[in-house]
């Protein structure tokens, strides 16, 4: 069965971006010239996803509005002859079916996935975390597209991996596994946010997953952790004991936009690659550095 549906959890409060997120969802904060979540939605569409389930919370209406029709704005753009902008606004509302469902309590990533159970049904599905932006390497499919290709080839659940430095391991779920070749790993267990000395590897889980529907039953039976949350990592550990679970080191540059430094790095690097803005932006940065960072 093809992977047609994807869940994008977007119910977080965005406290690491305060005060910018006091009245606006962090997923709407622009990354170069479009909201961060649009990169993730476009990646899903490029991978063949037909329906996106957006898990939101109170105060996140702007996320739904961004991907909806805007008749008043469209009329103004058309009247002013701004056809490129009009085409872009209409494209957002037409290129994917988007359904929003609320996570009424912040009970963890596993719970956010579980909220979408009835909308996914009995079929494999993808999960994309909105904080992770993956810019694929030249000649490769989108990050999710790489996972889906392997899932369809092997018919086994698969999650994205990235090798991280020792001092960053405590921020990730880390796998214990064995290599299968060609950047593919068989996962035997996962450890959530280990200290470097206790980490089973340097391969960390990043925000892309292709999962079977039985993960919902597993998550329903997963106990709340010490923080009162249902962790997806615990569900994946149980899944790995029941059937083969694979990990794949995705080819591409992954940006963690969930913190301010990662967001700034993504803004600069993606800005430099922008087809219209890249060249003048690079010239400005070079002039800025040549002047010793003192501006003009």
BELPEQUI-V596347 format. One record per residue. N is the residue number from 0. RES is the residue in three letters. SS is DSSP state (h for helix, s for strand, l for the rest). PHI is phi in whole degrees, 0 to 359 (none if undefined). Layout:
N_RES_SS_PHI / N_RES_SS_PHI
This chain:
0_UNK_l_none / 1_UNK_l_289 / 2_UNK_l_272 / 3_UNK_l_252 / 4_UNK_s_242 / 5_UNK_s_220 / 6_UNK_s_255 / 7_UNK_s_240 / 8_UNK_s_291 / 9_UNK_l_215 / 10_UNK_l_258 / 11_UNK_l_293 / 12_UNK_l_277 / 13_UNK_l_68 / 14_UNK_h_296 / 15_UNK_h_288 / 16_UNK_h_248 / 17_UNK_l_297 / 18_UNK_l_274 / 19_UNK_l_300 / 20_UNK_l_259 / 21_UNK_l_299 / 22_UNK_l_236 / 23_UNK_l_223 / 24_UNK_l_301 / 25_UNK_h_297 / 26_UNK_h_292 / 27_UNK_h_267 / 28_UNK_l_302 / 29_UNK_s_295 / 30_UNK_s_244 / 31_UNK_l_68 / 32_UNK_l_231 / 33_UNK_s_206 / 34_UNK_s_300 / 35_UNK_h_305 / 36_UNK_h_293 / 37_UNK_h_293 / 38_UNK_h_301 / 39_UNK_h_290 / 40_UNK_h_298 / 41_UNK_h_296 / 42_UNK_h_297 / 43_UNK_h_297 / 44_UNK_h_297 / 45_UNK_h_297 / 46_UNK_l_273 / 47_UNK_l_97 / 48_UNK_l_292 / 49_UNK_l_256 / 50_UNK_s_220 / 51_UNK_s_248 / 52_UNK_s_255 / 53_UNK_s_264 / 54_UNK_s_268 / 55_UNK_s_242 / 56_UNK_l_212 / 57_UNK_l_303 / 58_UNK_l_87 / 59_UNK_l_250 / 60_UNK_h_303 / 61_UNK_h_300 / 62_UNK_h_295 / 63_UNK_h_293 / 64_UNK_h_298 / 65_UNK_h_298 / 66_UNK_l_259 / 67_UNK_l_257 / 68_UNK_l_291 / 69_UNK_l_227 / 70_UNK_h_304 / 71_UNK_h_296 / 72_UNK_h_296 / 73_UNK_h_298 / 74_UNK_h_296 / 75_UNK_h_294 / 76_UNK_h_297 / 77_UNK_h_294 / 78_UNK_h_296 / 79_UNK_l_269 / 80_UNK_l_74 / 81_UNK_l_270 / 82_UNK_h_288 / 83_UNK_h_296 / 84_UNK_h_295 / 85_UNK_h_298 / 86_UNK_h_298 / 87_UNK_h_294 / 88_UNK_h_297 / 89_UNK_h_290 / 90_UNK_h_300 / 91_UNK_h_302 / 92_UNK_h_277 / 93_UNK_h_248 / 94_UNK_l_274 / 95_UNK_l_198 / 96_UNK_s_275 / 97_UNK_s_239 / 98_UNK_s_239 / 99_UNK_s_253 / 100_UNK_s_223 / 101_UNK_s_265 / 102_UNK_l_264 / 103_UNK_l_286 / 104_UNK_l_226 / 105_UNK_l_280 / 106_UNK_l_245 / 107_UNK_l_102 / 108_UNK_h_295 / 109_UNK_h_300 / 110_UNK_h_293 / 111_UNK_h_300 / 112_UNK_h_294 / 113_UNK_h_296 / 114_UNK_h_301 / 115_UNK_l_269 / 116_UNK_h_308 / 117_UNK_h_293 / 118_UNK_h_280 / 119_UNK_h_280 / 120_UNK_l_77 / 121_UNK_l_262 / 122_UNK_l_208 / 123_UNK_l_295 / 124_UNK_s_208 / 125_UNK_s_251 / 126_UNK_s_233 / 127_UNK_s_234 / 128_UNK_l_274 / 129_UNK_l_291 / 130_UNK_l_283 / 131_UNK_s_262 / 132_UNK_s_254 / 133_UNK_s_245 / 134_UNK_s_263 / 135_UNK_s_295 / 136_UNK_l_293 / 137_UNK_l_307 / 138_UNK_l_85 / 139_UNK_l_246 / 140_UNK_l_291 / 141_UNK_l_302 / 142_UNK_h_307 / 143_UNK_h_294 / 144_UNK_h_301 / 145_UNK_h_297 / 146_UNK_h_292 / 147_UNK_h_297 / 148_UNK_h_300 / 149_UNK_h_289 / 150_UNK_h_299 / 151_UNK_h_291 / 152_UNK_h_283 / 153_UNK_h_256 / 154_UNK_l_57 / 155_UNK_l_229 / 156_UNK_s_302 / 157_UNK_s_211 / 158_UNK_s_230 / 159_UNK_s_279 / 160_UNK_s_235 / 161_UNK_s_211 / 162_UNK_s_282 / 163_UNK_l_235 / 164_UNK_l_296 / 165_UNK_h_305 / 166_UNK_h_285 / 167_UNK_h_252 / 168_UNK_h_299 / 169_UNK_h_292 / 170_UNK_h_259 / 171_UNK_l_228 / 172_UNK_s_276 / 173_UNK_s_238 / 174_UNK_s_266 / 175_UNK_s_245 / 176_UNK_s_198 / 177_UNK_s_228 / 178_UNK_s_286 / 179_UNK_s_250 / 180_UNK_s_99 / 181_UNK_l_56 / 182_UNK_l_67 / 183_UNK_s_257 / 184_UNK_s_229 / 185_UNK_s_268 / 186_UNK_s_268 / 187_UNK_s_261 / 188_UNK_s_198 / 189_UNK_s_226 / 190_UNK_s_238 / 191_UNK_s_275 / 192_UNK_l_48 / 193_UNK_l_283 / 194_UNK_l_292 / 195_UNK_h_309 / 196_UNK_h_292 / 197_UNK_h_255 / 198_UNK_l_290 / 199_UNK_l_285 / 200_UNK_l_195 / 201_UNK_l_251 / 202_UNK_s_264 / 203_UNK_s_257 / 204_UNK_s_280 / 205_UNK_s_245 / 206_UNK_s_285 / 207_UNK_s_221 / 208_UNK_s_217 / 209_UNK_s_235 / 210_UNK_s_232 / 211_UNK_l_274 / 212_UNK_l_297 / 213_UNK_h_294 / 214_UNK_h_297 / 215_UNK_h_295 / 216_UNK_h_298 / 217_UNK_h_298 / 218_UNK_h_294 / 219_UNK_h_296 / 220_UNK_l_263 / 221_UNK_l_280 / 222_UNK_l_285 / 223_UNK_l_293 / 224_UNK_l_276 / 225_UNK_l_296 / 226_UNK_l_264 / 227_UNK_l_76 / 228_UNK_l_236 / 229_UNK_l_260 / 230_UNK_l_266 / 231_UNK_h_298 / 232_UNK_h_304 / 233_UNK_h_295 / 234_UNK_h_296 / 235_UNK_h_293 / 236_UNK_h_299 / 237_UNK_h_293 / 238_UNK_h_300 / 239_UNK_h_295 / 240_UNK_h_278 / 241_UNK_h_261 / 242_UNK_l_202 / 243_UNK_l_301 / 244_UNK_s_236 / 245_UNK_s_250 / 246_UNK_s_231 / 247_UNK_s_224 / 248_UNK_s_281 / 249_UNK_l_296 / 250_UNK_l_275 / 251_UNK_s_156 / 252_UNK_s_263 / 253_UNK_s_259 / 254_UNK_s_247 / 255_UNK_s_265 / 256_UNK_l_270 / 257_UNK_l_278 / 258_UNK_l_227 / 259_UNK_h_295 / 260_UNK_h_294 / 261_UNK_h_300 / 262_UNK_h_296 / 263_UNK_h_295 / 264_UNK_h_299 / 265_UNK_h_297 / 266_UNK_h_299 / 267_UNK_h_293 / 268_UNK_h_290 / 269_UNK_h_287 / 270_UNK_h_297 / 271_UNK_h_292 / 272_UNK_h_267 / 273_UNK_l_295 / 274_UNK_l_298 / 275_UNK_l_261 / 276_UNK_l_268 / 277_UNK_h_304 / 278_UNK_h_296 / 279_UNK_h_293 / 280_UNK_h_294 / 281_UNK_h_298 / 282_UNK_h_299 / 283_UNK_h_296 / 284_UNK_h_298 / 285_UNK_h_296 / 286_UNK_h_294 / 287_UNK_h_295 / 288_UNK_h_292 / 289_UNK_h_296 / 290_UNK_l_276 / 291_UNK_l_78 / 292_UNK_l_72 / 293_UNK_l_263 / 294_UNK_l_80 / 295_UNK_l_275
